[in-house]
Amino acid sequence: MSSSVRRWLLGTVAVVLLGIGALALVVAARLPDDDEVAARIAAGFTERYGVELTVGGAHWSLWPVPVLALSELSTDQPRPITLRSLTVRLHLWPLLLHREISIDQIDLDGLVLPRASVRAFRDKGPRPQESERIVALPAPWTLAPVPVERVRWRDVTWIDRRDIALAYDGEVAFDADWRPRELRLERAGAASPVRLRLDREGSEDRWRTRIDAGGGTWNGVSRLEVLPEGRGLRVSAELDPHQVDIEALVQAFGRRSAVAGKVSGHTTLVAEAREAGALIRGLHTRTTFSVQPATLTRLDLAKAVTTAGISRGGTTALDELTGTLDTQGTEDGIVMRYTNLKARSGVLTASGNLRLFNRQMQGDIAVDLVDGVVGVPLKIGGSVAEPEVSMTGGALAGAAVGSAVLPGVGTAIGARVGQQVEKLLGGEAAKSPEAPRKKP
């Protein structure tokens, strides 16, 4: 499941709850006027979530189909969640004959979800096993086996902690037990289209997954499992990226990439959580990848080796770049670890590891200007926007000694020996990319 889906999930669940409860109150209360409906919705939302809600306007009708329309909703928060319009349309005959709430369609337009404001609703949504109690209905009203058949959204905007706002369009149709029958999600307004499609395979908790991104595809199968003993949900997927343009994909989400080229490989994804909104915080992915050809758009590795000093900027053209990318969701963002990195071109080969968190880079790499020669050790630092490579102090000292003893090859050997001595003595190079930094 795309990372974009979970980001508006809490807001959508809140709105769905709001619509279902409001319609039940409308019918049970024997035709209140529009102002009373707006007031009841605001009061019910505040009671359930502990956050005040302003409803700018409300209108409802029972004929020819029951419809509730809300406009200009806003939460009372430093940076409010806002919704331009919400329309809830019910099936009439189950409502009249069986007093059963069955929502035909919910339409959302212009929902804005600032990350910090959404976090206030964390752990306040229904648990995975609580779909039958998703809203408290007055007797004898009940929910249909499929309480909501379809949700459509337009211009749903997620604002992340870096204040990057990204909009999405899409729709989802449900089967019983809130299982998506089909889902469509698109990154709205992106120069390069990014689309996700999920289609359920029969009655199994298994979905054919198709992603169009960066002019390529990222297709496979996704699965959902309800864990025993109320332990929550488990989502997993097996996907195969094929010829996805890295720069186009990253730019579609308001970012810039330090690598250019088309990636292919294999991705596994797994996440477990007690409630749906927390799945992203436990999300782990692993992708084995190959980019042929590839370009490092902000680093010149050959220059870094030949100058034996700090190097910034430049580019490195590669015949191939391979490795494994692991991502792990945390409370403060996604940690990305690149391992077994291997690069080759006509003038150099390189291998190493890299850690990326909050746009900051830490890693090490060994570069061979002639294949088979002991690699010149370099460390990688800086940010994604301005990466830099350099030798550690011990490696620089070793390189100088090696060059004096045996010019050329001796420089590389001396640098490697200097790095190992530095590690042995607990120097700078001993700090692995994953090691926590000591607080001053």
N, C-alpha and C positions, 0 to 999 in steps of 0.2 A: 504494500500500500504506500502511495506516495506520501512523503513527509508533509506535503501541503494539506492532505486531508485532515490529519489530526489537529492542525493548527486552528481550524475553525470549528472543530468538533464540539468543544465545550460550549461555544456560543450557539451553535445550531441546536444542541440538545436543550439548552435553556429556552430557546425560542419555541421549540416543539412542545416542551412542557407547558409553556405559557399559552400556546394556542389551544392545546387539548383542554387544559383546565378552564380556560376562558369560555370555550364553547359549551362545556358542561354546565357552567354557572349561568350562562345566558339562558339555556333551556330550562334549567331547574328553577331559576328565579322568576319565571313567568314574564318574559319580555321586558327587561329593563331598557332604559334609553341608552344612547351612545355614550353619554358622559358617565353614566353609572358603570357601564362595561369597562371603560377606560380606567376608572377609579378602582374597580375590583381587580383588574389585571395588575395594576401597579402595586396594590396592597398584597396580592397573592405572591407576586415575585419577591417583594421585600421580605415577606414572612419566610419564604423558602430559602432564600439565598443570603439574607442579611445585608443586602445592598439595595438602596432605594432606586426606583425606576420611574422615569417620567414618560408618559404616553401623550404625545402631542395631539393625536386624533384617533378616534375609533368609529367604525361603522359596521353594522351587521344587518343581515336579512335572512329570512327563512325560505323565501321563494324566488326563483324556481329551485334553487339549491341553497342550503345553509352556507353562508359565507361570512367570515369575520375579516375585516380589513383594518390594520393598524398602521399608523404613520408617525414618523419623527420620534422614535424611541431613543432614550438616552439613560445610561446608568449614572448615578451620583458618585463619581470617582474623580480623582485629580485629572486623569485623562480618560474620559468616559468611553464606554462601548456604545456605539450609535448604530441605529438601523433606520434607513430611509423609509422602507415600507415592508410590511408582512401581510400576506393574504393566506387565510386558511379556508379551504373548501371541503365540506363534509358530504358524505353520502346521505341522502334524505330518508330513504325507506328504512334502513336499519335504525336510524334515529327515531322515527315515528313508531314503527311497529315493534321494535325489540328494545328500545332505549339503549342502543348500543352505539358507542362512539366509534365511527369509522371515517377517518380523514382521507379524502381522495387525493388532495395535493396541497402542499405548502410552498409558497413562493416567497423568497427573500430577495430584496434588492437593496444594495448599498449598505451592507453590514461592515463596520470598521472595528477591528479587534486589536487594540494595543496589547502587546505581550504582558506588560505589568498589570494591566487591568484584568485580563483573563485569568491570571494567576490567583486572583482573589476568589475565584470559583472552584479552585482545586479541591478535589475530594468531596464536593457538594453535589455531584451528579449521582444518578442511580448506579448501583453495582451491576455487574453483568448478569447476576441471577435475579434481578429485581424488575425485569421488564413488565411483569404483571402488576407491579405497584408503582409504575413510572409516574402516575398521578393519582391522588386520592379522589375518587368520584363518589358523590352522594348516592346512597342506595335508592332505587335498584339499577342505577346506571352502571354499565360495564364497558370495557374496551373490546373491540373486535380482535380476532386472532392476528390480523395485520392492522394495528392501530393507525399507521401512516403508510399509505401506498407509495407516495412519491414526494420528494423534496427537490425543488429547483432553486438555484441561487445564481445571482448575477452581481458582479462587482463586489465580491466579498474580499475585503482587504485585510491582510495580516501585517502588523507593524512590529518588527523585531527589535531587539535591544539596541541595535545600531541605528534605529530609526529608519530602516529601509522598508518601504511600503510596497507590497506585492499584491496584485488583485487576481482573483480566480473566478471562473464561471464553471457551472456544471450542474449535474443532477444525479439523484440516486433513487432507485426503485427498490422497495423492500418486500421480502417474503416474511413468513411468520418468524417470531423470535428475533426480530430486528436484523435478520440476515439480508444483506444487500443482494438483490437479484442481478442488478446491473448498476454500474457506476461510471459516470463520465466526468472528468475533471480537466480543465484547461487553464494554463497560465495566460490570463487575459492581457492583451496588448504587447506580448513579447514579439520581438523582431523575428526570432526563430521559434516556430510553434513547438510547444511542449504539451503533450496530451497523455492522459492516463485513461485506460478503459479496463474495467473489471466485468466479467460475465460469469455468473455462477454455472457450474457444471452439474445439471440435474438438481437433486436435493442434497448433495454433499456440501460440506463446508470447504469447498475448493473452488477457486475462481481462475479462469483463464485471464492472464494479465498481459496487456499490451501497452507499451509506452513508446510514443514517438517523441524523439528529442534530438536536437542537434543534427537533423538530417538523417539520423539512423534510428535504430530500434533498440528496446531494452525489454524483451518479451520473456514470458515464462508462466509460472503457476504460483498462486498465493493460497494459503490455508489458514483456517481459524479453528481454534480448539478452546472449549470451555474446560478449564482445569477442575479436577475434583476437589471436594471439601471447601468450596468457596474461595479457592486461591486465585480466581480471576480468569483472565484471557491469555491465550498464547497465539500470536500471529507469526507466520513464517512464510518465506517465499524463496523460490529458486528462479533467477533471472539471468538472461544472457545478453549483455550489451553487444551491439554489432555496429561498427562504423559510426559511432556517435562523436560528433565534433565537440571537443571539450570546451573550446572557447565559446561557441554558440550556446551550449548548454548552460555554462556558468553565467554568461551575460544575460540570459533570460531570467535569472534570479538576482539581478542587480550586483553581481560580483565580477571580479577579473581573475583570470587564470594565469598561473606562472608557466603553464605547459600548453603548447598548441599541438594539435594533431587529432586523429580519429582513433577512439579507443574501442577495443573488443575484449571479451573475456567472459567471466562467470561470477555471479553475485549470489550470496546467500544472506538472508535477512531473518532475524528472530527477535521477538520482543514479548515480554511477559509483564502483566500488571494486574492489580486487583480491580481497576476501573479503566475504562477506555481512554480517558484523557491522559492517563499516566503512561501509556504505551511508548510514547516518544522518548520519555526519560529513561526507559530501559532498553531502547532500541540498539541492537548491535548488528552491523553488517560486515561482511568480508567479501572483497572483490579481488580476484586474480586478474591482472590486466596486461594488455600489450598495446602499445601505441607505435605504429609503423607508417611513415616516419614520424618523428617527434621533434619539437623545438622547445628548448628552455628559453622563455621569452625575456627573462630578466637576469640571466647569469651567463658568464663566459667562463667555463671551467678551464679551458686551455690557458686563458690569461691568468686565472688564479694560480695555476701550477707554475707557470713560467715566471711570474712576478714574486711568488712566495710571500705574498702579503695580502692584506684585505682587499677584496675585489667586489665591486658593485656594478650592476648594470651589464649590458651586453647581451648576446644571445649565444646559444649553443645548438647547432643542428645535429640531430641524432638519427641514425638509421633505424634504431629501435629502442624503446624504453619499456621495461617489464618490471613487475613487482606485485606486491599484495597490499591492499589498502583495507585496514580495519577501522571502523568508526564505532564509537560508543557514546550514547547519550548521557549527559550529566545535568545537574541542576543549572549549571552555568554555561551550557553549550555543548557542542559535539567535539570530542577529542578524535583526531584523525592520526593514525599511525601507518606510515609506509615502511614496509620491511622487504628485505631481499630485492631492493632496487638494483637493477642492472641496466646500464646504458652502453651503447656502442655506436661509433661513427668511424669515418675513415681515418681520423687522427687520434682518437682516444677510446678507451673503455673505462667504465666506472662502476662502482658498487657501493651501497650504503643503506642507511636507514634515516627516517625523518619523522618528527612529531610536529603536528600542527594543531594549535588550540588558540581560539580567539585571535586568529590571523597572525599569530606569532610562530616562528619556526625555530626548531632545535634539531640538529642532526649531525651526522658525520658521513663522510664519503671518501673513498679511496680512488684516485684517478691514475690510470696508466696512460702515458703518452705513447708508449710502445707496448702492444699487447704482450703479456707475459712477464713484464718487469714489475717488481714490487710496487704497489700503488702508493702515490703521494697522499698522505692523510690530510684531509681538510675538514673543518667544521662548518656547518651551515647555521646561520642565525638571521636576525632581523625579522621583518614582516613579509607577508605575501606580496605587498605592494613594493617593498624595497628589500629584497633578500640580499644577503652578503655571504661570501665564503672567505675563509682565512685559515692559516695554520695556527695551531696552538704554540705557546712559547717553547715547549720542549721539542716539538717537531721542527720548529725553525732552527733551534740550536743544533739538533741532530743533522739537519740538512746542510748547515754550514760546515760541520765537521766532515760529513760524507763527501761533500763537494771538494774539500781540500785533499782528502785521501784519494778519492777516485772520482774525478769530474764526470758529470753526466749521470750515469746510473747510480753513482755513489750518493748523489743528492737525494734520490728517492729512498734508497736503503737507509741512509742516515736519518731522514725525516721519520720513517717508520720506526726505527729503533728509538729515536728521541721520544716519539709518542708513547711507546710501550714503557719506557723508563718513567715518563711522567705519570702514567697510570699507576705504575707500581708504587710510586711515591705519593699517590693521592692527589695529584695535581689536577689542573683544569680539565684535561681530557678524560678524567675518571668519571666525570658526571655524565651519566647516560641521559638521552633525551627524555626518558620517562621518570627520572629521579626528581623528587620534589625539591623545589628551591628552598634553601634555608632562609628563614626570616632574619632581617638584621636586628 
